[in-house]
Amino acid sequence: MSSLDEFAKAKLENLDVQHLRRTLVETVREDGVWVTRGTRRYLSFSCNDYLNLTHHPKVKAAAIAAIERYGAGAGASRLVTGNHPLLEDLERRLARLKGTEAACVFGSGYLANAGIVPALIGAEDILLIDALSHACLFAGAQLSQAKTVIFRHNDMAHLRELLREHRARYRRALILTDGVFSMDGDLAPLARLSALAAEHDASLMSDDAHGLGVLGEGRGSAYASGEKPNIDLQMGTLSKALGSYGGYLCASQAVVDLVKTRARTLIYSTGLPPANAAAALAALDLIETDAALCARPLANARSFTRAANLPLAESPIVPILLGDPVLALEAQSVLEREGFLAIAIRPPTVPAGTARLRLAFTAGHPEDEIARMAKIVREKILPLAA
């Protein structure tokens, strides 16, 4: 056995002892909510397909038509093969939806965050990032080589203190946050963040991966409370509510133009396949014309939290904190026996001591099944954490 194999084996054994090892389980998604694993069929509450558009006839038809006309792949970087007309259409539509001058589409949300931040911020600058921001925002921060300071989750007093302490020593400052926090489902106080940014000559970047299509009549977390605050960089994905794949940035024309010539994850990555762009465009058509569809995921999440005696949901994401990874795995098994799929989330995805079930509600979850799961959670899952 090589030294590398020995290292890997020891690491895996240590993860097994801590109940933190991850495994891939073959799963077939039948539609937006039902999945099959082995011989069993489950109602899934672990998918970010909030509007169930991955299987919508119009979205699938658009993707198929794009493949028939343009082929399956993009071939190379957008800067090498040329900018596909579907991507230009998609960028215009995203900018319009988000209320910005321009947009830039990336190959994935992770690639977007890993490229945007270092394209705009460098070693002479400072980043201030919410402690519970998504891993790809932290990846972008690391790649930027900027001074990075973490502020306590949604703690505006702490952020103000850090800005007063550090801001004057750096050329530029950028505040990073999720719009909807992916593991807790709560919202960032974007209006207050925007005000702090303006007060301290800083810019604000929000990752709205879990807000687009389900909050603010589909326009995202920036519009969730009514009037949109100033957010310099609105990032998001095409892979959640839009049912496709890819990432994007919406910003001013100058910023987008700079990102398109500086972001390494755009320059050195193959462009988004035409089918994904076409699917996202079809999904945007549905979002812009069906406000009731966009409202259902949050309504379903709130119906569940009321019935389960949990804090009222702020988004379609509802965490059930168990603390210990063993308890989280046990809770997952309880729900599996009842025909529900709700995957246990364990460190390092979440902080130590906060292992949980993360439930994601979609437009298509049946009301009676939501009520049945709430009863099971109330009577069998919550007592585990007591």
C-alpha positions as CSV (number, residue, x, y, z in Angstrom):
1,M,0.0,0.0,0.0
2,S,1.4,3.4,-1.0
3,S,1.8,6.2,1.5
4,L,-1.1,8.1,-0.2
5,D,-3.3,5.0,0.2
6,E,-2.4,4.7,3.8
7,F,-3.2,8.4,4.3
8,A,-6.6,8.1,2.7
9,K,-7.4,4.9,4.6
10,A,-6.5,6.5,7.9
11,K,-8.6,9.6,7.1
12,L,-11.6,7.5,6.2
13,E,-11.4,5.4,9.3
14,N,-11.3,8.5,11.4
15,L,-14.3,9.9,9.6
16,D,-16.1,6.6,10.2
17,V,-15.4,6.8,13.9
18,Q,-16.9,10.4,14.0
19,H,-19.9,9.4,11.8
20,L,-18.8,12.0,9.3
21,R,-18.0,9.9,6.3
22,R,-20.0,10.7,3.2
23,T,-21.1,8.2,0.6
24,L,-22.8,8.5,-2.8
25,V,-26.1,6.7,-3.1
26,E,-27.6,5.9,-6.5
27,T,-30.9,7.9,-6.7
28,V,-33.3,8.3,-9.6
29,R,-35.3,11.5,-9.5
30,E,-38.6,10.6,-11.1
31,D,-40.0,14.2,-11.1
32,G,-39.7,17.3,-9.0
33,V,-40.4,15.5,-5.7
34,W,-40.4,11.7,-5.9
35,V,-37.2,9.7,-6.0
36,T,-36.2,6.0,-6.1
37,R,-33.4,4.5,-4.1
38,G,-32.9,0.8,-4.7
39,T,-36.3,-0.8,-4.4
40,R,-37.9,2.0,-2.4
41,R,-39.7,5.2,-3.5
42,Y,-39.4,8.4,-1.3
43,L,-40.9,11.8,-1.2
44,S,-37.8,14.0,-1.2
45,F,-37.3,17.0,1.0
46,S,-33.6,17.2,0.1
47,C,-33.6,18.8,-3.3
48,N,-33.2,22.5,-4.2
49,D,-35.5,22.2,-7.3
50,Y,-37.9,24.6,-5.5
51,L,-40.3,25.1,-8.4
52,N,-39.9,21.6,-9.7
53,L,-38.8,23.0,-13.1
54,T,-36.2,20.3,-13.8
55,H,-39.1,18.2,-15.1
56,H,-41.4,20.9,-16.4
57,P,-42.4,20.1,-20.0
58,K,-41.5,23.6,-21.3
59,V,-38.1,23.6,-19.7
60,K,-37.3,20.1,-21.0
61,A,-38.5,21.0,-24.5
62,A,-36.3,24.1,-24.6
63,A,-33.2,22.1,-23.6
64,I,-34.0,19.4,-26.2
65,A,-34.5,21.9,-28.9
66,A,-31.2,23.6,-28.1
67,I,-29.3,20.3,-28.2
68,E,-30.9,19.5,-31.6
69,R,-29.8,22.9,-33.0
70,Y,-26.6,23.6,-31.2
71,G,-25.2,20.3,-29.9
72,A,-24.6,19.0,-26.4
73,G,-21.6,21.0,-25.3
74,A,-20.1,24.5,-25.6
75,G,-16.7,23.3,-27.0
76,A,-14.4,25.8,-25.1
77,S,-14.3,29.0,-23.2
78,R,-16.7,31.7,-24.3
79,L,-13.7,33.9,-25.0
80,V,-12.4,31.3,-27.5
81,T,-15.4,29.8,-29.3
82,G,-17.4,33.1,-29.2
83,N,-20.3,34.2,-27.1
84,H,-23.3,32.0,-27.7
85,P,-26.5,34.0,-28.6
86,L,-28.5,32.0,-25.9
87,L,-26.0,33.2,-23.3
88,E,-26.5,36.8,-24.4
89,D,-30.2,36.4,-24.2
90,L,-29.9,34.8,-20.7
91,E,-27.7,37.6,-19.4
92,R,-30.2,40.3,-20.6
93,R,-33.1,38.5,-18.9
94,L,-31.2,38.0,-15.6
95,A,-30.2,41.7,-15.5
96,R,-33.7,42.7,-16.2
97,L,-35.1,40.5,-13.4
98,K,-32.5,41.7,-10.9
99,G,-32.8,45.3,-11.9
100,T,-29.1,45.8,-13.0
101,E,-27.4,47.1,-16.1
102,A,-25.7,43.8,-17.1
103,A,-25.1,40.2,-16.1
104,C,-22.4,37.5,-16.7
105,V,-23.2,33.8,-16.8
106,F,-20.7,31.2,-15.4
107,G,-20.4,27.5,-15.6
108,S,-21.7,27.0,-12.0
109,G,-22.4,29.0,-8.9
110,Y,-19.2,27.8,-7.3
111,L,-17.2,28.9,-10.3
112,A,-19.0,32.3,-10.2
113,N,-18.0,33.0,-6.6
114,A,-14.5,31.6,-7.0
115,G,-14.0,34.0,-10.0
116,I,-15.9,37.2,-9.1
117,V,-14.2,38.0,-5.8
118,P,-10.6,37.7,-6.9
119,A,-11.4,39.5,-10.1
120,L,-12.4,42.6,-8.1
121,I,-10.5,42.4,-4.8
122,G,-6.8,41.8,-4.2
123,A,-4.0,41.8,-1.6
124,E,-4.4,45.6,-0.9
125,D,-8.1,45.1,0.0
126,I,-10.3,43.7,2.8
127,L,-13.2,41.3,2.7
128,L,-15.7,41.0,5.5
129,I,-17.7,37.8,5.3
130,D,-20.6,36.4,7.3
131,A,-19.6,33.4,9.3
132,L,-22.3,31.2,7.8
133,S,-21.7,32.2,4.1
134,H,-21.5,29.4,1.6
135,A,-18.2,27.6,1.1
136,C,-17.7,29.0,-2.4
137,L,-17.7,32.6,-1.0
138,F,-14.9,31.6,1.3
139,A,-13.1,30.0,-1.6
140,G,-13.3,33.3,-3.6
141,A,-12.0,35.1,-0.5
142,Q,-9.0,32.8,-0.2
143,L,-8.2,33.1,-3.9
144,S,-8.3,36.9,-3.7
145,Q,-5.4,37.1,-1.2
146,A,-7.2,40.0,0.5
147,K,-7.3,40.5,4.2
148,T,-10.4,38.4,5.3
149,V,-12.3,39.1,8.4
150,I,-15.3,37.0,9.6
151,F,-18.2,38.7,11.3
152,R,-20.7,36.9,13.5
153,H,-23.8,35.6,11.6
154,N,-26.1,38.5,10.8
155,D,-24.6,40.5,13.6
156,M,-24.6,44.1,12.3
157,A,-23.0,45.5,15.5
158,H,-20.0,43.2,15.0
159,L,-19.7,44.1,11.4
160,R,-19.8,47.8,12.2
161,E,-17.1,47.3,14.8
162,L,-14.9,45.5,12.3
163,L,-15.4,48.1,9.6
164,R,-14.4,50.9,12.1
165,E,-11.4,48.9,13.2
166,H,-10.0,47.8,9.8
167,R,-11.5,49.8,6.9
168,A,-9.2,52.8,6.8
169,R,-6.1,50.7,6.3
170,Y,-7.2,49.1,3.0
171,R,-7.8,50.3,-0.6
172,R,-11.2,48.7,-1.1
173,A,-13.6,46.8,1.0
174,L,-16.2,44.1,0.1
175,I,-18.9,42.6,2.3
176,L,-19.9,39.1,1.5
177,T,-23.0,37.3,2.5
178,D,-25.6,34.8,1.4
179,G,-29.1,36.3,0.7
180,V,-30.7,33.1,2.0
181,F,-28.4,31.0,4.1
182,S,-28.3,27.5,2.6
183,M,-28.2,25.5,5.8
184,D,-30.3,27.6,8.1
185,G,-32.9,29.1,5.7
186,D,-32.8,32.6,7.3
187,L,-32.3,35.8,5.4
188,A,-29.5,38.3,5.5
189,P,-30.5,41.8,6.6
190,L,-29.6,43.2,3.2
191,A,-30.9,46.7,3.7
192,R,-28.8,47.1,6.9
193,L,-25.8,45.6,5.2
194,S,-26.2,48.0,2.3
195,A,-26.4,51.0,4.6
196,L,-23.3,49.8,6.5
197,A,-21.5,49.4,3.2
198,A,-22.4,52.9,2.1
199,E,-21.4,54.4,5.4
200,H,-17.9,52.8,5.2
201,D,-17.2,53.2,1.5
202,A,-17.5,49.4,1.0
203,S,-19.3,47.3,-1.7
204,L,-21.8,44.5,-1.0
205,M,-22.0,41.1,-2.6
206,S,-25.0,38.8,-2.0
207,D,-25.2,35.1,-3.0
208,D,-28.9,34.6,-3.9
209,A,-28.7,31.0,-4.9
210,H,-31.6,30.1,-2.7
211,G,-33.7,33.2,-3.2
212,L,-34.2,33.5,-6.9
213,G,-37.6,32.2,-8.0
214,V,-39.0,31.8,-4.4
215,L,-38.8,35.2,-2.7
216,G,-39.8,38.7,-3.7
217,E,-42.3,37.4,-6.3
218,G,-39.5,35.4,-7.9
219,R,-36.9,38.2,-8.0
220,G,-35.0,37.0,-5.0
221,S,-34.0,37.9,-1.5
222,A,-33.1,41.5,-2.4
223,Y,-36.8,42.1,-3.1
224,A,-38.2,40.0,-0.1
225,S,-39.0,43.0,2.1
226,G,-40.3,45.3,-0.6
227,E,-38.0,48.1,-1.8
228,K,-34.7,46.7,-3.0
229,P,-31.5,47.9,-1.2
230,N,-28.4,48.8,-3.2
231,I,-26.4,45.6,-3.7
232,D,-23.4,46.1,-5.9
233,L,-22.9,42.4,-6.8
234,Q,-26.0,40.1,-7.0
235,M,-24.8,36.5,-7.6
236,G,-26.9,33.4,-8.0
237,T,-27.4,30.1,-9.7
238,L,-29.4,28.5,-12.4
239,S,-29.4,25.2,-10.7
240,K,-32.0,25.7,-7.9
241,A,-35.4,27.2,-8.7
242,L,-34.5,27.6,-12.4
243,G,-34.1,23.8,-12.7
244,S,-31.0,24.1,-15.0
245,Y,-27.3,24.5,-14.3
246,G,-24.9,27.4,-14.1
247,G,-24.2,30.6,-12.2
248,Y,-24.4,34.3,-12.8
249,L,-23.5,37.8,-11.6
250,C,-25.8,40.8,-12.0
251,A,-24.1,44.2,-11.6
252,S,-23.3,47.4,-13.4
253,Q,-22.1,47.3,-17.0
254,A,-18.5,48.4,-16.0
255,V,-18.2,45.7,-13.3
256,V,-19.6,43.0,-15.6
257,D,-17.2,44.0,-18.4
258,L,-14.3,43.8,-16.0
259,V,-15.3,40.4,-14.6
260,K,-15.6,39.1,-18.2
261,T,-12.0,40.0,-18.9
262,R,-10.6,39.2,-15.4
263,A,-12.4,36.2,-13.8
264,R,-10.2,33.2,-14.2
265,T,-13.1,30.8,-13.7
266,L,-14.8,32.3,-16.8
267,I,-11.7,32.7,-19.0
268,Y,-10.3,29.3,-18.4
269,S,-13.5,27.2,-18.1
270,T,-15.6,25.8,-20.9
271,G,-18.8,27.8,-21.4
272,L,-22.2,26.8,-20.3
273,P,-23.8,24.3,-22.7
274,P,-26.6,25.7,-24.9
275,A,-29.2,23.3,-23.4
276,N,-28.6,24.7,-19.9
277,A,-29.0,28.3,-21.1
278,A,-32.2,27.4,-23.0
279,A,-33.7,25.6,-20.0
280,A,-32.9,28.6,-17.8
281,L,-34.6,31.0,-20.3
282,A,-37.7,28.8,-20.3
283,A,-37.7,28.7,-16.5
284,L,-37.5,32.5,-16.4
285,D,-40.6,32.7,-18.6
286,L,-42.5,30.7,-16.0
287,I,-41.2,32.6,-13.0
288,E,-42.0,36.0,-14.6
289,T,-45.6,34.9,-15.4
290,D,-46.6,32.7,-12.5
291,A,-46.4,34.5,-9.1
292,A,-48.5,31.8,-7.4
293,L,-45.9,29.2,-8.4
294,C,-43.1,31.3,-6.9
295,A,-45.1,31.7,-3.7
296,R,-45.8,28.0,-3.0
297,P,-42.4,26.8,-1.7
298,L,-42.4,29.3,1.1
299,A,-46.1,28.7,1.8
300,N,-45.4,25.0,2.1
301,A,-42.4,25.6,4.4
302,R,-44.5,27.8,6.6
303,S,-47.4,25.3,6.7
304,F,-44.8,22.7,7.9
305,T,-43.2,24.8,10.6
306,R,-46.6,25.8,12.0
307,A,-47.7,22.2,12.2
308,A,-44.4,21.0,13.6
309,N,-44.2,23.8,16.2
310,L,-41.0,25.2,14.8
311,P,-40.1,28.9,14.2
312,L,-41.9,30.2,11.2
313,A,-39.9,29.6,8.0
314,E,-38.3,32.6,6.3
315,S,-37.5,30.7,3.1
316,P,-38.2,27.2,1.6
317,I,-35.3,25.9,3.8
318,V,-36.1,24.5,7.2
319,P,-33.4,23.1,9.5
320,I,-34.1,20.7,12.3
321,L,-31.2,20.9,14.6
322,L,-30.1,17.7,16.3
323,G,-26.6,18.6,17.3
324,D,-24.8,15.2,17.2
325,P,-24.2,13.5,13.9
326,V,-25.4,10.2,15.2
327,L,-28.8,11.8,16.1
328,A,-29.0,13.4,12.7
329,L,-28.4,10.1,11.0
330,E,-31.0,8.4,13.3
331,A,-33.5,11.1,12.4
332,Q,-32.8,10.6,8.7
333,S,-33.5,6.8,9.2
334,V,-36.8,7.6,11.0
335,L,-38.1,9.6,8.1
336,E,-36.8,7.1,5.5
337,R,-38.9,4.4,7.2
338,E,-41.9,6.7,6.8
339,G,-41.2,7.2,3.1
340,F,-39.5,10.6,3.3
341,L,-35.9,11.5,2.1
342,A,-34.3,14.1,4.3
343,I,-30.5,13.9,4.3
344,A,-28.6,14.4,7.5
345,I,-26.2,17.4,7.2
346,R,-23.1,17.0,9.3
347,P,-19.8,18.9,9.9
348,P,-17.8,20.4,8.1
349,T,-20.8,21.4,6.0
350,V,-22.3,22.9,9.2
351,P,-20.4,24.0,12.4
352,A,-19.5,21.3,14.9
353,G,-22.4,20.6,17.3
354,T,-25.0,21.7,14.8
355,A,-25.7,18.5,12.8
356,R,-29.2,18.6,11.4
357,L,-31.8,17.6,8.9
358,R,-32.2,20.3,6.2
359,L,-35.6,20.2,4.7
360,A,-36.2,21.9,1.3
361,F,-39.8,22.6,0.4
362,T,-41.0,22.9,-3.2
363,A,-44.1,24.0,-5.0
364,G,-45.0,20.4,-5.7
365,H,-45.0,18.8,-2.3
366,P,-48.5,17.5,-1.5
367,E,-50.2,19.2,1.4
368,D,-51.3,16.0,3.1
369,E,-47.7,14.7,3.0
370,I,-46.4,17.9,4.5
371,A,-48.8,17.5,7.3
372,R,-47.9,13.9,7.8
373,M,-44.2,14.7,8.0
374,A,-44.8,17.5,10.4
375,K,-46.6,15.1,12.8
376,I,-43.7,12.6,12.6
377,V,-41.1,15.4,13.2
378,R,-43.1,16.7,16.1
379,E,-43.6,13.3,17.7
380,K,-40.5,11.3,16.8
381,I,-37.7,13.7,15.6
382,L,-37.8,16.7,17.9
383,P,-37.7,14.5,21.1
384,L,-34.3,13.2,19.9
385,A,-32.8,16.7,20.4
386,A,-34.5,17.3,23.7
